[in-house]
Amino acid sequence: MISQEIRKIAPEMDPLRMGMGWTVEDLSKPQVMIESTFGDSHPGSAHLLSLANSAAEGVAQAGGKGARYFATDICDGMAQGHDGINYSLASRDVICSLCEIHANATPFDAGVFIASCDKSVPALLMAIGRINIPSVMVTGGVMQAGPNLLTLEQLGKYSAMYQRGEITEEELTYYKHNACPSCGACSFMGTASTMQIMAEALGLMLPGTALMPAMHPDLQQAAVRAGQRAVELAKIGLRPRDFVTEESFENAILVHAAISGSTNSLLHLPAIAHEFGLTIDETTFDRLHRNAHYLLNIRPAGEWPAEYFYYAGGVPAIMEEIRDCLHLDVRTVTGKTLGENLQELKENGFYERCDSFLKKTGLQRRDVIRPYDEAFDTNGSIAILKGNLAPLGAVVKHTVVPKEMHKAVLRARPYNSEEEAIAAVLHHDVQPGDAVIIRYEGPKGSGMPEMFYTTEAIASDPLLGASIALITDGRFSGASKGPAIGHVSPEAAEGGPIALVEEGDLIEIDLPNRVLRLCGLHGEPKTEEEIQEALSRRREKLPPFHSKYQSGILKIFSQHAVSPMKGGYME
């Protein structure tokens, strides 16, 4: 094993490890890095130390020696509403690079990777592909719902209602104080929950272990088993790139369609694939989402909190419903194929155990995960739009867009920051029939923050929620719903057409035909040739973009980030 080869090269290795409590016997065991994003940073990571300790127990039980490493992440929720959210996407790449440093500065024979949340889960999945040592992923699960099934994504709605004078400060305070009753990822199908599911769908987790309730004893046992499996992987030398293939990513995207997963997955899955030496782009998503069946009744698109997902059978139950669409012959971290894993779960009582938990909610499995033939929708949940406003593409979660906005021609109301736009929405400066354009918020513009508060202000407004659209080169929270189109590429900071839109231009949205385009100028319909001529004239007058970040990680990120359609990673 590589750890033993390094011991021969570096005589300092043994005494330094013994100096932190390793025994002589420990030195010759398979050595496993246990990398987690533990930290007192937010509920998604505050409990991960116990999972890291459980993984270390499993490593020890299997005859290995574990070493705990930490790459603490930030919380997108705590970063909302201020410039802190600009650091969110950049943090993914920094965490990945820190894992690379940890793994390669002191080489290990295998790794257990533990995370829960929006950027930490994709960061560790990217690291697994980049480092390519035998690896198992453990996700930190989901928090419980609060009173009356209150969940955090509802706070954006209540905050907007308070600012409009529709609820009292006392009511808002009650919601704030009761929305997060435990550790774990936020209890809805946002980016954190989506990416936990993607980790299992890619075959990098033990079957049935994604998105468990964070406080459930089954999760601790999953961490123990992951530690044991890491030692087994070290002994047989099975590496992630040996079994994660393009077909693995296609399986994940089909699961993504079935759960109506976060649009941020279009940033993360291509970035993860890139680290595995594969190419997944927006066309892969659009192709696989067409005709895919959307089955999951979990918020924000559905009724129930995300803790019910595991009770209904989790990822395996989703896969059973769509199994005829999946590549069942792909190999996984178990060393078996996906099809063999699913059969084994049927035989070992997995579903009966899940049913015993679901019974306490008063629901049946079909209330949470619909049968394939009773889908909510049969056209997936994500659409990639293209046209003269987004030549490289834009993304929309069409399952949460009001039907009235699936086809529309709207008046452009451009803003060069989210702060300007949300003020206009809250004060009803924006009117029905408008298209709110928020630009210079892409990776090169400001780090690509979420437009969460603006989307919630629109979606919760009875006048605007089904009569306007939000179009941005930024991105959205996985909790977002309503008429929101993001990732517009090329972004404004690169001189994309979104930078050239002027007040009153006409914008056509056609979700069934995947179109997003300028169809008129200053309120007058125009031909495509006339529009292109006008855009050329406007481009000549467009001032060069100057980033407000002249130092630090956001300067580095803005200089090196690729298009959102490629994954927004640093190149």
C-alpha positions in Angstrom: 0.0 0.0 0.0 1.1 3.6 -0.7 1.2 4.4 3.0 3.8 1.7 3.6 5.9 2.9 0.6 5.9 6.4 2.0 7.1 5.1 5.4 10.2 3.7 3.7 10.9 7.0 2.0 10.2 9.4 4.9 11.8 8.3 8.2 10.0 11.1 10.0 6.5 9.6 9.3 6.6 7.0 12.1 7.8 9.1 15.0 5.4 12.0 14.0 2.4 9.7 14.0 3.5 8.1 17.3 3.7 11.6 18.7 0.0 12.0 18.3 -0.8 8.6 19.9 -0.4 6.0 17.2 0.9 2.7 18.3 3.7 0.8 16.6 1.0 -1.7 15.4 -1.1 1.2 13.9 1.8 2.2 11.6 1.6 -0.9 9.5 -2.2 -1.0 9.2 -4.1 0.3 6.1 -4.3 4.1 6.6 -7.6 5.8 5.9 -8.2 9.6 5.7 -11.5 10.5 7.2 -12.3 13.9 5.7 -15.3 15.8 6.9 -16.6 19.4 6.8 -17.3 19.3 10.6 -17.3 22.7 12.3 -19.5 24.9 14.5 -20.5 26.6 11.3 -24.2 25.5 10.8 -26.5 22.6 11.5 -25.4 20.7 8.5 -21.9 20.4 9.8 -22.1 20.8 13.6 -22.9 17.0 14.1 -20.4 15.6 11.6 -17.7 14.9 14.2 -19.8 12.1 15.6 -20.0 10.6 12.1 -16.2 10.9 11.6 -15.7 9.1 14.9 -18.1 6.4 13.9 -16.3 6.0 10.6 -13.0 5.7 12.5 -14.5 3.0 14.6 -15.5 1.1 11.5 -12.0 1.5 10.1 -10.5 0.1 13.3 -12.9 -2.8 13.4 -11.8 -3.7 9.8 -8.1 -3.6 10.8 -7.2 -0.1 9.6 -6.2 3.1 11.2 -8.2 6.3 10.6 -7.0 9.9 10.6 -9.5 12.7 10.9 -9.1 15.7 8.7 -11.5 18.7 8.5 -12.4 21.2 5.8 -15.2 23.2 7.4 -17.8 24.7 5.0 -20.0 27.7 5.2 -23.8 27.9 5.3 -25.6 29.4 2.3 -28.6 30.2 4.6 -26.4 32.3 6.9 -24.8 33.9 3.9 -28.1 35.1 2.4 -28.9 38.7 2.0 -25.4 40.1 2.1 -22.1 39.7 0.2 -21.3 36.6 2.1 -23.3 34.6 -0.4 -20.8 35.6 -3.1 -18.3 33.2 -1.4 -20.6 30.2 -1.6 -19.7 28.8 -5.0 -16.0 29.6 -4.7 -16.0 27.7 -1.4 -16.8 24.5 -3.2 -13.6 24.6 -5.2 -11.5 25.7 -2.2 -12.8 22.8 -0.1 -12.0 20.4 -2.9 -8.5 21.7 -3.2 -7.9 21.5 0.5 -9.0 17.8 0.4 -6.5 17.3 -2.4 -3.7 18.9 -0.2 -4.7 16.7 2.7 -4.7 13.5 0.7 -1.5 14.1 -1.3 0.7 15.7 1.2 0.5 12.6 3.4 -0.8 9.8 1.1 -3.4 7.5 2.4 -4.6 4.1 1.3 -8.3 5.0 1.3 -10.7 7.7 2.3 -14.1 8.3 4.0 -15.6 11.6 3.0 -18.4 13.1 5.1 -20.5 16.2 4.4 -24.1 17.4 4.3 -24.7 20.6 2.5 -24.9 22.7 -0.7 -21.2 23.1 -1.5 -19.6 20.6 0.8 -21.2 17.5 -0.7 -20.2 18.4 -4.3 -16.8 19.6 -3.1 -16.0 16.2 -1.6 -17.4 14.4 -4.6 -15.1 16.5 -6.8 -12.2 15.7 -4.4 -13.0 12.0 -4.7 -12.7 12.2 -8.5 -9.5 14.3 -8.4 -7.7 12.3 -5.7 -8.9 8.9 -6.9 -8.0 6.9 -3.9 -10.4 4.1 -2.8 -13.2 6.1 -1.3 -16.6 6.0 0.4 -19.0 8.9 0.8 -21.2 9.4 3.9 -23.7 12.2 3.9 -24.8 13.9 7.1 -28.5 13.5 6.6 -31.4 15.9 7.0 -32.8 17.9 10.0 -36.2 17.3 11.5 -39.2 19.5 10.5 -40.4 22.0 13.1 -43.9 22.5 14.6 -46.7 21.8 12.0 -43.9 20.6 9.7 -42.3 24.0 9.5 -39.2 24.0 7.3 -36.6 26.6 6.7 -37.4 27.3 3.0 -40.7 28.8 4.2 -38.9 31.6 5.9 -38.2 33.5 2.7 -42.0 33.6 2.1 -42.7 34.7 5.7 -39.9 37.4 5.6 -41.4 38.8 2.4 -44.9 38.8 3.9 -43.6 40.7 7.0 -41.9 43.3 4.8 -45.2 43.8 3.0 -47.0 44.1 6.3 -49.0 40.9 6.0 -47.8 39.2 9.2 -46.5 40.7 12.5 -43.0 40.7 13.8 -44.0 38.3 16.5 -45.2 35.8 13.9 -42.0 36.1 11.9 -40.0 35.6 15.1 -41.9 32.4 15.9 -41.1 31.0 12.5 -37.5 31.9 12.8 -37.1 30.3 16.2 -38.8 27.0 15.2 -37.6 26.3 11.7 -34.4 24.4 12.5 -35.1 22.0 15.5 -32.1 19.7 14.9 -28.8 19.3 13.1 -28.7 18.1 9.5 -29.3 19.6 6.0 -32.4 21.8 5.6 -35.5 19.6 5.4 -36.6 20.2 1.8 -35.4 19.2 -1.6 -32.9 22.0 -1.9 -29.3 21.7 -3.1 -28.1 20.0 0.0 -30.7 17.2 -0.1 -30.4 16.9 -3.8 -26.6 16.5 -3.7 -26.8 13.9 -0.9 -29.0 11.9 -3.2 -26.7 12.5 -6.2 -23.8 11.0 -4.2 -25.7 7.7 -3.8 -27.0 7.8 -7.3 -23.5 8.0 -8.6 -22.6 4.8 -6.8 -20.2 6.4 -4.3 -22.3 5.7 -1.1 -23.4 2.5 0.5 -26.9 1.7 -0.8 -29.8 3.3 1.0 -27.7 5.6 3.2 -28.3 9.0 1.5 -30.5 11.7 3.2 -31.2 9.8 6.4 -32.6 11.9 9.3 -29.5 13.3 10.8 -30.3 12.3 14.4 -31.3 8.7 13.4 -29.2 5.9 14.8 -29.2 4.3 11.3 -26.9 7.1 10.1 -24.2 6.3 12.7 -24.3 2.7 11.7 -23.9 3.8 8.0 -20.8 5.7 9.0 -19.4 2.6 10.8 -20.0 0.5 7.7 -18.4 3.1 5.5 -15.3 2.9 7.5 -15.2 -0.8 7.2 -15.8 -0.7 3.5 -12.9 1.9 3.1 -10.5 -0.7 4.5 -11.8 -3.3 2.2 -11.4 -1.0 -0.8 -7.9 -0.2 0.3 -7.0 -3.9 0.3 -8.5 -4.6 -3.2 -7.4 -1.3 -4.7 -10.8 -0.4 -6.1 -10.7 3.4 -7.0 -13.6 5.7 -7.9 -12.5 6.2 -11.5 -12.6 2.4 -11.9 -16.4 2.4 -11.6 -17.9 5.9 -11.9 -18.6 6.3 -15.6 -20.7 8.5 -18.0 -23.5 6.0 -17.4 -23.2 6.6 -13.6 -23.8 10.3 -14.2 -26.8 9.5 -16.5 -28.3 7.5 -13.7 -27.8 10.4 -11.3 -29.5 12.8 -13.7 -32.5 10.5 -14.2 -32.8 10.3 -10.4 -32.5 14.1 -10.4 -35.5 14.4 -12.7 -37.5 12.0 -10.6 -37.0 14.0 -7.4 -37.3 17.5 -9.1 -33.8 18.3 -7.8 -32.1 21.6 -7.3 -31.1 23.6 -10.4 -27.6 24.0 -8.7 -27.0 20.4 -9.8 -26.3 21.8 -13.2 -23.3 23.5 -11.7 -22.2 20.6 -9.5 -22.6 17.4 -11.6 -20.6 18.8 -14.6 -17.9 20.0 -12.1 -17.8 16.5 -10.5 -17.7 14.8 -13.9 -14.8 17.1 -14.9 -12.8 15.8 -11.9 -13.5 12.2 -13.1 -12.2 13.0 -16.5 -15.7 13.0 -18.0 -17.9 15.6 -19.7 -21.4 16.2 -18.6 -23.1 19.4 -19.8 -26.4 21.1 -20.1 -27.4 19.1 -23.2 -27.1 15.9 -21.1 -29.6 17.3 -18.6 -32.0 18.5 -21.2 -31.9 15.2 -23.1 -32.4 13.0 -20.0 -35.1 15.2 -18.4 -37.3 15.1 -21.5 -40.0 12.5 -20.9 -38.5 11.6 -17.5 -41.1 11.0 -14.7 -41.2 13.3 -11.7 -42.3 11.3 -8.7 -41.3 12.9 -5.4 -43.8 14.7 -3.2 -41.2 16.6 -1.1 -41.0 20.4 -0.6 -40.5 22.9 -2.1 -42.4 21.5 -5.1 -44.3 18.9 -3.0 -46.1 18.6 0.4 -43.7 16.9 2.8 -40.4 17.6 4.6 -37.3 15.8 3.4 -37.0 13.6 6.5 -39.8 11.6 5.0 -37.7 10.6 2.0 -35.7 7.9 3.9 -38.9 6.6 5.5 -40.3 6.1 2.0 -37.3 4.0 0.9 -34.9 6.7 -0.1 -32.8 6.5 -3.3 -33.4 2.8 -3.8 -37.2 3.3 -3.8 -36.8 6.1 -6.4 -34.6 3.8 -8.5 -37.0 0.9 -8.3 -39.7 3.1 -9.8 -37.5 4.3 -12.7 -35.3 1.1 -13.0 -36.3 0.5 -16.6 -34.6 3.8 -17.5 -31.4 3.2 -15.5 -28.1 1.6 -16.4 -28.4 -1.3 -13.9 -25.0 -2.8 -14.9 -22.9 0.1 -13.7 -20.5 -0.9 -10.8 -20.7 0.9 -7.5 -18.6 1.3 -4.3 -19.9 -2.0 -3.0 -18.0 -3.8 -5.9 -21.4 -5.0 -7.2 -23.6 -3.6 -9.9 -26.5 -1.2 -9.2 -28.9 -3.9 -10.1 -27.3 -6.3 -7.6 -27.4 -3.7 -4.9 -31.2 -3.1 -5.5 -31.9 -6.8 -5.4 -29.9 -7.2 -2.2 -31.9 -4.4 -0.5 -35.1 -6.2 -1.3 -33.8 -9.3 0.3 -32.2 -7.9 3.5 -35.3 -6.1 5.0 -34.4 -2.6 4.0 -37.9 -1.6 2.8 -39.6 -3.2 5.7 -37.4 -1.2 8.1 -38.2 2.0 6.2 -41.9 1.2 6.3 -41.8 0.9 10.1 -40.7 4.5 10.3 -43.1 5.8 7.6 -46.0 4.2 9.4 -45.5 6.6 12.3 -46.3 9.5 10.0 -49.6 8.1 8.9 -48.5 8.1 5.3 -48.0 5.4 2.7 -44.9 5.2 0.4 -47.0 6.3 -2.6 -47.8 9.5 -0.7 -44.1 10.5 -0.7 -42.8 8.6 -3.8 -45.5 8.2 -6.5 -45.5 5.1 -8.7 -43.9 5.6 -12.1 -47.3 5.5 -13.9 -48.8 8.1 -11.6 -46.1 10.8 -12.0 -46.6 14.5 -11.2 -45.1 15.2 -14.5 -43.7 13.2 -17.4 -41.2 15.8 -18.7 -38.7 15.8 -15.9 -38.2 19.0 -13.9 -35.4 20.9 -15.6 -35.3 22.6 -19.0 -32.4 24.2 -20.8 -33.5 27.3 -22.7 -31.5 28.9 -25.5 -31.9 31.8 -27.9 -30.4 35.2 -28.6 -30.6 36.2 -24.9 -28.8 33.0 -23.8 -26.8 31.6 -26.7 -25.0 29.1 -24.4 -28.1 28.3 -22.4 -30.1 29.1 -19.3 -31.8 26.8 -16.8 -35.3 26.7 -15.3 -37.1 24.3 -13.0 -40.3 24.2 -14.9 -42.1 22.0 -12.4 -42.3 25.1 -10.0 -43.2 27.7 -12.7 -46.9 28.7 -12.8 -48.5 27.4 -16.0 -49.3 31.0 -17.0 -45.6 31.7 -17.4 -44.7 28.7 -19.5 -45.3 30.8 -22.6 -45.1 34.6 -22.3 -43.8 37.8 -23.9 -42.7 40.2 -21.1 -41.3 43.8 -20.8 -37.6 43.9 -19.6 -36.8 45.6 -16.3 -33.0 45.3 -16.1 -31.1 45.7 -12.8 -27.3 45.5 -12.3 -27.6 43.9 -8.8 -30.0 41.8 -6.7 -30.3 44.6 -4.2 -31.8 47.0 -6.8 -34.2 44.3 -8.0 -35.6 43.1 -4.7 -36.4 46.7 -3.7 -38.3 47.1 -6.9 -40.2 43.9 -6.3 -41.1 44.6 -2.7 -42.3 48.1 -3.4 -44.3 47.0 -6.5 -42.2 49.1 -8.9 -42.4 45.9 -10.9 -45.8 45.2 -12.5 -47.5 42.2 -14.0 -46.0 41.5 -17.5 -42.5 42.5 -16.5 -39.3 40.5 -16.7 -37.0 41.3 -13.9 -33.4 41.0 -15.2 -30.6 40.7 -12.6 -27.2 40.7 -14.2 -23.5 40.9 -13.3 -24.2 38.1 -10.8 -22.5 35.2 -12.6 -19.2 33.5 -11.6 -17.0 36.3 -13.1 -19.4 39.0 -12.1 -19.7 38.5 -8.3 -19.1 34.8 -7.6 -22.6 33.7 -8.7 -24.6 34.2 -5.6 -28.2 32.9 -5.1 -31.1 35.2 -5.8 -33.1 33.5 -3.0 -34.8 36.5 -1.4 -35.9 38.0 -4.8 -37.4 34.7 -6.0 -39.2 34.3 -2.7 -40.5 37.9 -2.8 -41.9 37.2 -6.3 -43.3 33.7 -5.6 -45.0 34.8 -2.4 -46.6 37.8 -4.0 -50.2 37.0 -5.1 -50.1 39.8 -7.8 -46.6 39.0 -9.2 -46.1 35.3 -8.6 -47.8 34.2 -11.8 -47.4 37.3 -13.9 -43.7 38.2 -14.1 -40.4 36.3 -14.5 -37.0 36.6 -13.0 -34.1 36.2 -15.5 -30.5 36.2 -14.2 -26.9 35.2 -14.9 -26.8 34.3 -11.2 -28.3 31.2 -9.6 -31.1 30.2 -7.2 -31.4 28.4 -4.0 -32.6 24.9 -4.2 -35.6 26.1 -2.2 -36.6 28.6 -4.9 -39.9 28.3 -6.7 -41.8 30.4 -9.2 -41.0 31.9 -12.6 -37.2 32.0 -12.2 -34.6 31.4 -15.0 -31.0 31.4 -14.1 -27.4 30.6 -15.2 -27.9 32.8 -18.3 -24.8 32.3 -20.4 -22.6 34.0 -21.4 -22.9 36.1 -18.3 -23.0 39.9 -18.3 -19.5 40.2 -17.0 -18.3 38.4 -20.2 -20.3 40.7 -22.4 -23.2 38.3 -22.9 -26.4 39.5 -24.4 -28.0 39.9 -21.0 -25.7 42.9 -20.5 -27.2 44.6 -23.5 -30.9 44.4 -22.5 -32.6 47.8 -22.1 -35.7 49.0 -20.3 -38.8 47.9 -22.2 -37.3 45.4 -24.5 -39.5 42.4 -25.2 -38.5 39.0 -24.0 -40.1 35.8 -25.2 -40.2 32.8 -22.8 -41.3 29.4 -24.3 -40.6 26.6 -21.9 -42.1 23.8 -24.0 -39.9 24.7 -26.9 -36.9 25.6 -24.7 -36.7 29.2 -26.0 -35.4 32.4 -24.2 -35.0 35.3 -26.6 -35.3 39.0 -27.2 -38.2 39.5 -29.6 -38.6 43.2 -29.5 -36.8 46.5 -28.6 -38.3 49.2 -26.4 -41.8 47.7 -26.7 -41.8 47.2 -30.4 -41.6 43.7 -32.0 -38.5 43.2 -34.2 -37.1 40.6 -36.5 -34.1 38.6 -35.5 -31.9 40.5 -37.9 -33.1 43.9 -36.5 -32.4 42.6 -32.9 -28.9 41.5 -33.8 -28.1 44.8 -35.4 -29.3 46.6 -32.3 -27.3 44.4 -30.0 -24.2 45.0 -32.1 -24.6 48.8 -31.7 -25.3 48.5 -28.0 -22.2 46.3 -27.6 -20.0 49.0 -29.0 -21.1 51.3 -26.3 -21.0 48.8 -23.4 -18.4 49.9 -20.9 -15.8 47.2 -19.9 -16.7 45.3 -16.7 -14.5 45.8 -13.7 -14.9 43.4 -10.8 -15.3 44.9 -7.3 -13.0 42.2 -6.0 -9.4 43.2 -6.5 -7.9 40.8 -4.0 -8.6 37.5 -2.3 -10.3 34.3 -3.4 -13.2 36.0 -5.2 -10.7 37.8 -7.5 -9.0 34.4 -8.2 -12.4 32.7 -8.7 -13.7 35.4 -11.0 -10.6 35.2 -13.1 -10.6 31.4 -13.5 -14.3 30.3 -13.3 -15.7 28.6 -16.4 -19.2 29.1 -17.7 -22.1 27.8 -15.5 -23.0 25.5 -18.3 -19.7 23.8 -17.8 -20.0 23.7 -14.0 -18.6 27.0 -12.9 -15.4 25.4 -11.6 -12.0 27.1 -11.6 -9.9 26.2 -14.5 
